[in-house]
């Protein structure tokens, strides 16, 4: 499902226009990104939670040359599915 498919589906369920639905979805996604950037955890009960985890620096290997390379530490976004979401796809 693409974003436009999601907009179509939500618009048909809510009766909102596609334009209003697209703006709402964009606002939700932007808010989640802002909260993650600020180091906050976003929990949507029944759906799941988004948070930022620290991935420490490590040594990797270039598979082509087998040369060792240093992979720097970085923050990565993580999504953990909630119980209801997990049960709905079983």
MDAnalysis code that builds the backbone (N, CA, C; Angstrom):
import MDAnalysis as mda
import numpy as np

u = mda.Universe.empty(270, n_residues=90, atom_resindex=np.repeat(np.arange(90), 3), trajectory=True)
u.add_TopologyAttr("name", ["N", "CA", "C"] * 90)
u.add_TopologyAttr("resid", np.arange(1, 91))
u.add_TopologyAttr("resname", ["UNK", "UNK", "UNK", "UNK", "UNK", "UNK", "UNK", "UNK", "UNK", "UNK", "UNK", "UNK", "UNK", "UNK", "UNK", "UNK", "UNK", "UNK", "UNK", "UNK", "UNK", "UNK", "UNK", "UNK", "UNK", "UNK", "UNK", "UNK", "UNK", "UNK", "UNK", "UNK", "UNK", "UNK", "UNK", "UNK", "UNK", "UNK", "UNK", "UNK", "UNK", "UNK", "UNK", "UNK", "UNK", "UNK", "UNK", "UNK", "UNK", "UNK", "UNK", "UNK", "UNK", "UNK", "UNK", "UNK", "UNK", "UNK", "UNK", "UNK", "UNK", "UNK", "UNK", "UNK", "UNK", "UNK", "UNK", "UNK", "UNK", "UNK", "UNK", "UNK", "UNK", "UNK", "UNK", "UNK", "UNK", "UNK", "UNK", "UNK", "UNK", "UNK", "UNK", "UNK", "UNK", "UNK", "UNK", "UNK", "UNK", "UNK"])
u.atoms.positions = np.array([
    [0.847, -1.171, 0.000],
    [0.000, 0.000, 0.000],
    [0.890, 1.232, 0.000],
    [0.612, 2.132, -0.906],
    [1.358, 3.386, -0.972],
    [0.651, 4.450, -0.141],
    [1.297, 5.596, -0.005],
    [0.693, 6.676, 0.769],
    [-0.615, 7.125, 0.124],
    [-0.656, 7.209, -1.199],
    [-1.903, 7.632, -1.853],
    [-3.006, 6.599, -1.653],
    [-2.653, 5.307, -1.620],
    [-3.642, 4.277, -1.319],
    [-4.174, 4.443, 0.102],
    [-3.273, 4.764, 1.030],
    [-3.667, 4.989, 2.411],
    [-4.613, 6.185, 2.513],
    [-4.292, 7.265, 1.814],
    [-5.141, 8.455, 1.805],
    [-6.529, 8.101, 1.267],
    [-6.583, 7.366, 0.166],
    [-7.868, 6.962, -0.419],
    [-8.687, 6.137, 0.571],
    [-8.046, 5.184, 1.224],
    [-8.737, 4.306, 2.156],
    [-9.273, 5.068, 3.361],
    [-8.448, 5.931, 3.944],
    [-8.870, 6.700, 5.119],
    [-9.965, 7.692, 4.729],
    [-9.835, 8.323, 3.582],
    [-10.848, 9.285, 3.134],
    [-12.197, 8.601, 2.944],
    [-12.196, 7.402, 2.393],
    [-13.463, 6.708, 2.182],
    [-14.092, 6.264, 3.503],
    [-13.277, 5.969, 4.500],
    [-13.798, 5.540, 5.806],
    [-14.292, 6.708, 6.657],
    [-13.674, 7.880, 6.489],
    [-14.005, 9.004, 7.361],
    [-14.964, 10.005, 6.719],
    [-15.064, 9.987, 5.414],
    [-15.909, 10.960, 4.735],
    [-15.216, 12.295, 4.522],
    [-13.949, 12.405, 4.914],
    [-13.180, 13.624, 4.672],
    [-12.732, 13.652, 3.216],
    [-12.350, 14.835, 2.746],
    [-11.819, 14.923, 1.392],
    [-10.421, 14.310, 1.375],
    [-9.979, 13.934, 0.193],
    [-8.631, 13.364, 0.078],
    [-7.579, 14.393, 0.468],
    [-7.830, 15.655, 0.148],
    [-6.878, 16.722, 0.477],
    [-6.748, 16.869, 1.997],
    [-7.885, 16.891, 2.705],
    [-7.849, 17.002, 4.163],
    [-7.211, 15.769, 4.793],
    [-7.524, 14.612, 4.252],
    [-6.952, 13.363, 4.767],
    [-5.439, 13.346, 4.575],
    [-4.969, 13.769, 3.413],
    [-3.531, 13.797, 3.145],
    [-2.826, 14.752, 4.103],
    [-3.422, 15.921, 4.355],
    [-2.820, 16.880, 5.296],
    [-2.791, 16.305, 6.705],
    [-3.832, 15.590, 7.088],
    [-3.881, 14.985, 8.423],
    [-2.804, 13.917, 8.579],
    [-2.684, 13.048, 7.589],
    [-1.663, 11.994, 7.633],
    [-0.271, 12.609, 7.665],
    [-0.042, 13.634, 6.845],
    [1.259, 14.317, 6.843],
    [1.555, 14.924, 8.206],
    [0.543, 15.520, 8.843],
    [0.733, 16.134, 10.163],
    [1.064, 15.081, 11.212],
    [0.402, 13.937, 11.150],
    [0.680, 12.852, 12.098],
    [2.116, 12.366, 11.941],
    [2.521, 12.107, 10.702],
    [3.881, 11.611, 10.451],
    [4.933, 12.632, 10.862],
    [4.684, 13.905, 10.578],
    [5.644, 14.956, 10.950],
    [5.747, 15.076, 12.470],
    [4.626, 14.947, 13.169],
    [4.638, 15.008, 14.630],
    [5.436, 13.849, 15.218],
    [5.262, 12.669, 14.661],
    [6.035, 11.505, 15.128],
    [7.525, 11.759, 14.918],
    [7.897, 12.274, 13.748],
    [9.310, 12.563, 13.471],
    [9.874, 13.596, 14.440],
    [9.105, 14.655, 14.708],
    [9.564, 15.697, 15.630],
    [9.796, 15.138, 17.026],
    [8.881, 14.306, 17.494],
    [9.011, 13.722, 18.827],
    [10.219, 12.796, 18.902],
    [10.460, 12.018, 17.864],
    [11.634, 11.137, 17.855],
    [12.917, 11.953, 17.837],
    [12.927, 13.036, 17.054],
    [14.098, 13.918, 17.017],
    [14.388, 14.500, 18.396],
    [13.325, 14.762, 19.163],
    [13.471, 15.334, 20.505],
    [13.801, 14.267, 21.550],
    [13.905, 13.008, 21.114],
    [14.252, 11.938, 22.038],
    [13.060, 11.342, 22.767],
    [11.861, 11.682, 22.348],
    [10.649, 11.185, 22.992],
    [10.191, 9.871, 22.354],
    [9.475, 9.087, 23.123],
    [8.883, 7.847, 22.643],
    [7.430, 8.139, 22.276],
    [6.960, 7.607, 21.149],
    [5.578, 7.811, 20.719],
    [4.855, 6.473, 20.827],
    [3.824, 6.422, 21.678],
    [3.077, 5.182, 21.887],
    [1.657, 5.340, 21.372],
    [1.245, 4.444, 20.493],
    [-0.118, 4.394, 19.991],
    [-0.705, 3.092, 20.508],
    [-1.470, 3.168, 21.588],
    [-1.981, 1.987, 22.274],
    [-2.755, 1.107, 21.282],
    [-2.423, -0.167, 21.285],
    [-3.055, -1.129, 20.398],
    [-2.362, -1.243, 19.058],
    [-1.597, -0.235, 18.668],
    [-0.894, -0.272, 17.381],
    [0.583, -0.557, 17.575],
    [1.265, 0.262, 18.373],
    [2.688, 0.053, 18.617],
    [3.359, 1.308, 19.120],
    [4.668, 1.248, 19.210],
    [5.417, 2.405, 19.699],
    [6.650, 2.644, 18.834],
    [6.978, 3.914, 18.716],
    [8.161, 4.360, 17.983],
    [9.127, 4.931, 19.009],
    [10.397, 4.612, 18.853],
    [11.414, 5.221, 19.709],
    [12.745, 5.239, 18.991],
    [13.699, 5.940, 19.569],
    [15.042, 6.042, 19.000],
    [15.988, 5.231, 19.871],
    [16.759, 4.370, 19.239],
    [17.760, 3.568, 19.948],
    [19.146, 3.987, 19.468],
    [20.093, 3.875, 20.353],
    [21.488, 4.186, 20.020],
    [22.171, 2.923, 19.538],
    [22.706, 2.953, 18.341],
    [23.482, 1.834, 17.818],
    [24.952, 2.217, 17.966],
    [25.669, 1.459, 18.760],
    [27.066, 1.775, 19.058],
    [27.966, 1.560, 17.842],
    [29.126, 2.197, 17.884],
    [30.114, 2.040, 16.820],
    [30.590, 0.592, 16.805],
    [30.904, 0.110, 15.618],
    [31.372, -1.267, 15.497],
    [32.278, -1.388, 14.281],
    [32.945, -2.523, 14.207],
    [33.811, -2.794, 13.067],
    [33.053, -3.720, 12.124],
    [32.969, -3.323, 10.871],
    [32.319, -4.137, 9.851],
    [33.343, -4.575, 8.827],
    [32.867, -5.205, 7.793],
    [33.777, -5.692, 6.774],
    [33.175, -5.439, 5.395],
    [33.983, -4.906, 4.496],
    [33.572, -4.732, 3.113],
    [33.563, -6.119, 2.476],
    [32.389, -6.631, 2.067],
    [32.337, -7.994, 1.555],
    [33.102, -8.192, 0.249],
    [33.319, -7.134, -0.495],
    [34.029, -7.252, -1.768],
    [35.538, -7.385, -1.568],
    [36.085, -6.539, -0.660],
    [37.543, -6.532, -0.467],
    [37.963, -7.213, 0.835],
    [36.984, -7.534, 1.696],
    [37.229, -8.114, 3.017],
    [38.011, -7.172, 3.927],
    [38.091, -5.905, 3.535],
    [38.763, -4.905, 4.350],
    [37.863, -4.511, 5.517],
    [38.449, -4.378, 6.707],
    [37.678, -3.952, 7.868],
    [37.413, -2.460, 7.774],
    [36.194, -2.066, 8.120],
    [35.836, -0.658, 8.127],
    [35.169, -0.345, 9.458],
    [35.317, 0.890, 9.908],
    [34.703, 1.316, 11.160],
    [33.344, 1.912, 10.833],
    [32.302, 1.399, 11.473],
    [30.955, 1.916, 11.304],
    [30.670, 2.795, 12.520],
    [30.412, 4.085, 12.306],
    [30.239, 5.007, 13.441],
    [28.935, 4.754, 14.205],
    [28.904, 5.205, 15.439],
    [27.697, 5.120, 16.261],
    [26.645, 6.045, 15.668],
    [25.368, 5.663, 15.840],
    [24.297, 6.508, 15.340],
    [22.982, 6.150, 16.025],
    [22.035, 7.041, 15.899],
    [20.696, 6.803, 16.417],
    [19.841, 6.238, 15.292],
    [18.998, 5.251, 15.604],
    [18.121, 4.657, 14.601],
    [16.690, 4.600, 15.140],
    [15.706, 4.877, 14.280],
    [14.314, 4.757, 14.723],
    [13.916, 3.286, 14.786],
    [13.114, 2.949, 15.800],
    [12.676, 1.562, 16.000],
    [11.163, 1.571, 16.198],
    [10.475, 0.627, 15.553],
    [9.036, 0.461, 15.766],
    [8.811, -0.894, 16.402],
    [8.017, -0.902, 17.461],
    [7.673, -2.149, 18.136],
    [6.161, -2.300, 18.063],
    [5.693, -3.362, 17.412],
    [4.255, -3.574, 17.234],
    [3.579, -3.866, 18.562],
    [2.361, -3.339, 18.730],
    [1.568, -3.576, 19.929],
    [0.844, -4.913, 19.862],
    [0.305, -5.311, 20.969],
    [-0.359, -6.616, 21.083],
    [-1.518, -6.776, 20.103],
    [-2.372, -5.759, 20.008],
    [-3.534, -5.849, 19.104],
    [-3.097, -5.967, 17.648],
    [-2.068, -5.240, 17.254],
    [-1.573, -5.307, 15.883],
    [-1.001, -6.697, 15.605],
    [-0.235, -7.217, 16.532],
    [0.341, -8.544, 16.363],
    [-0.753, -9.595, 16.211],
    [-1.774, -9.502, 17.067],
    [-2.856, -10.494, 17.018],
    [-3.698, -10.369, 15.760],
    [-3.795, -9.161, 15.200],
    [-4.638, -8.969, 14.018],
    [-4.028, -9.561, 12.752],
    [-2.718, -9.767, 12.742],
    [-2.089, -10.322, 11.537],
    [-1.796, -11.815, 11.637],
    [-2.143, -12.424, 12.758],
    [-1.922, -13.862, 12.909],
    [-2.922, -14.667, 12.122],
])
